[in-house]
């Protein structure tokens, strides 16, 4: 009997030796749950741009320009992916110095299947960050929609990604100087929304308004398309904010919860203001309120609780609503799709409020940052303010320089005749609709 048992043990041992791909020590360090979640979150964030943002922006423009906006979103996604892979990721997350990374990760040299970033594959971390590098310049499109040449748009977006998005990403998330100061920016208040909003505002000013603005009405051609895109953005934002925890844990769950609450509060607040002022809540206003709530909670989503998220969402709906009105009616700046008043102002507001509602002893409004105390709160608020000012000033100056360079090389704006005809036909030789 003992001999038979020994033979069976030997047989099982031999079979185990034949199993291919035995797990190495490095592979064993990969956290399967975290990896699975970030794989899903990556898909959700890409879904925000394609097709979410493309449909959201596409519905907001006039029918003669719908394809041009969709084409811009898809082209930026392709261009940004290549730039990020070749050297953008390396400059953003390479060791480097306080201002910029290095070239140690160019074309992912030295990064294999077993290379880790924390407890997930670094290739996955790079891909997740790539989706942020895709949507940020795509958001800027809304500032100059319906009037920029396609060639100029592509060149501008590529240079802007390298000179604006990449350095600020390194400052905040790549171990740069804002990270060392302790800036709270969980998922991209400074990195994404302030840069995109300010970039769009500068572009709108440099290009000038669309022909007929502000006298001629330019309503969205398809609010159903816009609503579809807004719904995709809302769902995708779960990956945007929840995925930024880089783990399947309580941080991710809370980030998703506060994201949803802020979006809902922003929608209700914006709709209520319109209802009070005009007697009817508009679909466009409610959808814009959703995006305002989502963008504003983004930097704070890993640091605030549900109570703080409710306040931030209400503030987003209120502040972004009046910012939108002020930009268009008082300053008469044709930020075509309201990128700055929604994303830029929302990003500024959310980044500042992250320094307030992250306090751990605010009762029902408590967050998950620091112990409460007026001195501590003011100190953190000061750090947040530095991050906001740095993001706004740097983005504005560099964006202006890039626009002037592209204007010199290619010319920024289509001719008046082309603008009247529509960018779909004269830039792409196609029409969005044939009926």
N, C-alpha and C positions, 0 to 999 in steps of 0.2 A: 504493500500500500504506500509506504513512504516513497518507494522508487517511482511509482506512478505519478505521485504528486510532484516529485522533482522533475520528471519528464514534462509535465504540463507547464510547470513554471518556466522551464527552459524554452519550451515552444512559444509561450507568450512573450518571453524576452526577445526571442529571435524576431517575432512579428513586429514588436515595437521598434526594433532597429531598422526594419524595412520601411517604416512610415517616413515619407519624404518631408522635408521642410520642418524638421523639429524646431521648436521655438527657441530663438536665441535670447540671451540676456537682454539685449537692447529691445528686441521685439516684445518681450514680456513686459517692458516698461510702458508700452502703449496702452492707454486707457480706452477700452473698446466703447464704453458708454459715451465718453466725452468725444471720441472721434466720430461716432455715429451722429451725435447731435450737431457737431460743427459741419459735417458733410451736409446735413439737412439745412442748417442755417445758411451755408454758402449758396445752396440752390435758391433759398428764399430771397436772399439779397440780390442775386442776379435777376430773379423774377421781378424784383422791384423796378429794374431798368427795362428789362425785356420780358414781357411787353408792358409792364405797369406804367412806367413813366412815359413811354412812347405813346400809349393810348391816352393817358391823362393830358399830356401836352398836345397831342394830336387833336383831341376834341376841343381844346381851348382856342385853337387858331381858326382862321377862316378856311373854307373848304379848298381853296386854291393853293393852300400851303400845307395841307395835312401830311402829304407824303414827304415833304422836305423835312418836317420835324421828326417824323418816324425814322427817316433815313439818317438824320443826324444822330439820333440816339443809338441806332444799330452800328453806325460807322465809328462813333466814339467808343462803343463797347469793344469793337475789334481792335482799333488803334491802341486804346489804353491797355488792353491785355498784352499786346506785344511789347509795348514800352515797359510795362511793369515787369514782365518776364525777363527782358534783356538786361535792364539795369535799374529800373525804378524801385523794385523791392529791395535791392541791395543798398541803394542810397537812403531809403527810408528806414530800414531795419538792420543795416550793417552797423558794426560797432562805431566807427568814425569818431566824431567829436560832438560837442554840444549843439552844433548847428546843422550838421549833415552826416550821413553815414558814409561808408566806404564802398569799394568795388569788390569786396571779398565774396559776395554772393551773386556776381554777374552770371546770368543765364543759369542760375541755381547750381553753380559749380560746387562740388563737394556735398550736395544735398541729395541723398538717396531715399529709398523706401523706408529705411530704418532710422533716418535722421529725425530727431525729435525737436519740437518747440514746446517745452513743458512736457505734457504727457500725450500730445497728439502729433502726428507726422508734420514735419515742417513744411512739406509740400502742400498739405491741407491748410496750414496757417497762412502760407503765401497766397493760396487760392482764395481763401476767405477775405484777406486784405485786398486782393485784386478786385473783388466785387465792389468794394468801397472806392477804389481808384477809378472804377468805371462810372459809378453813379454820380460822383461829385462833379466832374466836368460836364456830364450830361445835364445836370441841373442848371448849369450856367446858360444852356441853350435858351431857356425861357426868357432871358433878359434881352436877347437880340433876335427873337423869333420873327420870321417873315421879312427879313431885310438883309441878312448877311450872305455873302457868297459861300457856296459849299466849300470851295478850296480854301478860302480864308478861315472858315470855321474849323476845318480839319487841322490846319497848321497852328492856328491859335490854341486849340484844345490840347494838341500835343505839347507845345512849349509850356502852356499853363500847367499842365500836369506835372512836368518836370521841375519847373521853377517855383511853383506855388504849392501845389498839393504835397509833393514829395518832401520838401524841407519842413513844412509845418507838421506833417505826419511824424517825421523824425523828432521834432521838438517835443511833441506830446506823447507819442506811443513808442518811439524808437530809442528812448533813453536820453533825449536831448534836454535842453535847459528848462523848458516848461515842465517836463516830467520831474526833473530834479527839484523844482520849486514845490511840487506837490499839487499841480493843477488837477482838478476833477473834470475829466472829460471821458465819460465811460464809452460812448459810442460815436462821438463825432460832432459835438457842438461847435468847437473851434475848427477841427480838422475838416469837417464836411460842410456844415450849414453856414458858418460864418464865411468860409472861403468861397463857397458857391454863391451866397447871397451878395457879398461885396463884389465878387467878380462880375456877376450879372449886372449890378448897378453901374459899375464903371463902364461896362460894355454898352449899356443902354445910353449913357451920357455921351460917350465918344461917338457912337454911330448916329445919334440923334433919333428923333421919333419916327414912327412909321408915317407914311404919307396920309394926311388927313387927321392925325392925332392932334389935339383931343376933341376936335369938332365932330368928325365922322365916327359914328358908332361902329365898333368892331367886336360884336358879340361872338361867343364860342359857336362853332358850326354844329357841334354835336355834344350836348351835355350827357347823353347816354354813354358815349365813348369815354368822356371824362369821368363819369361815375364808375364805369368799369375799371378804368385805370386807377382811380382812387381806392377802390376796394382791394385791388391787387397790392397797392402800396401799403395799405393798412395791414393786410395779412403778412406781406413780406417784411414789414417792420418788426415782426416777432423775431425773425432771424437777425435783423439788423442790430437790435438792442439786446435780445436774449442771447444771441450768438457771441456777443462781445464779452460775455463771461468766460468764454473759451472752455466751458465745462458744463456738463449736465448736472446742475446742482441748484441750490436754493437761490443763488445770485441770479441765475438765468431765469428761474421761475418768477422771482420778484420783478426783474427787469421787464418781462413780458406783461405781468399784471399792471405795473404802473404805466407802461406804454399804452395799454388798452384804455385805462381810466383817463389818462390825459387826452387821448384822441377823442373819446366820447365827450369829455367836458369841453374841449375846444369846439366840437361840432355844435353842441347845444348852445354854448355861449354866443358864437358867431350868428347862428340862426335866430337866437332871441333878440340880439341887437337889431338885426334887420327887421324882424317882426315888429319891434317897438317903433322903429324909425319909419318904415315904409308900409306897415300893415300886413306884410306877407313875408314869410321866410323863404329865401330862394334856395334852389338845389345847389347852385354854384357856390353860394355863401356857406352852406352847410358842409359841402365837400372841401372847400378851402379851410374851414375851421378844423376839419379832421387833420389835414396836412399840417396846419399850424400847431395843433396839439401834439402830433407825432414828432415834428421837428424840434419843438421846444423841450420835450421831455428827454430827448436823446442824450444830451451830455449828463443829465442827472439820473438816468434810469438805473444805474447800478448803486446809487447812493441814497435815494429817497424812498420813503414808504408810500403806501396808497393814499394817505391823507395829504402828504406833500404833493403827490401827483395830481390830485384833484384840484388843488390850489393852482398849480403850475398850468394845468389845462385851461382853467377859467381865465387865468392871466393871459395865456397864449391867444385865446379867442378874442379877448378884449383888446389887447395891445396890438396884435397883428392886424385886426380889423381896421383900427384907426390909423395904423402905419400905412396900410394899403391906400386908404382914402387920401392921406396927406401926400404921399408920393405922387399920386396921379393928379389930384385936384388942386393942390397948392403948389407943389414943386413942378408939376407938369412934366415929370420924367416918365418916358414910355418904357418902363420895365414890363415888357409885353405880358408876361404870365406871372407877374408879382413874385418874382424869386426873392428879391431883397426883403420886402416887407413880411413875407411869410417865413422863408428859410433864414435870411440874414438876421432880421429882428428876433425871430424865434430862437435862433442859435445863441444870440447875445443874451436874451432873457433867460434861457434855460441854463446857460453856463454860469451866469451870476446867481441864479436861484439854487443851483447845485451847492453853492457855498453856504446857503442858508438852511435849506430843508434837509441837508445831510446830517444835521445835529442829531445826536442820539437821544436827547431828552426834551423833545418838544411835544410830549403827550401823544395825541392821535396823529400829529404831523411828524413824528420822529423818523429819522433816517438811519443810515448805517455808515456814517463817516466818523465824526469826532464827538467827544463829550461836549455837551452844551456849555456855554459860557460866553458872555458878550465879547470878551477879548479874543477868544478862539474863533468865534464866528466872524469877527471883523478881520482877523488875520487871514482866514480862509477866503473870505469875500475879496480881500485885497489881492490874493493870488489869482482868483478867478478874473478879477478886473484886469490884471496884467496880461493874462492870456487873451482876453477879449481885445484889448487895445493892440497887442502884438499881432494878432490875427487880422484885425481890420486894417491897420496901417500897412503891414507888409503886403497883404493881398492887393490893396488898392494901388500901391505904388508899382508893384511888379506887373499887375494886370494892365495898367495904363501903358507901361513900357512895351509890353508884348503886343498890345493892340496897335500902337504906333509903328512898331517894327513890321507887323503883318500888313498894315495899310501901305507902308512904303514898298513892300515886296510884291504884294498881290492886289492891293485895294480891298477894303473891307466890305463895301456895300454894293449891292446890285444897282443897276440903273433904275431910273424912275419908271421907264417903260416895262422893265422886267418885274418890278415890284407890283405894278398894276396888273400885269398878266398873271402873276403868281409864280412862286419858286418851283412848284411841282413841274411845270412845263419847261421853263427856261433853264432850270438847273439840272433837271433829271429826265426831261422828255417824256414824262408820264403824268397821268392824272389819277387822283385818289378815287374819283367817281366818274363813271361813263354815262350816267343818266342825268 
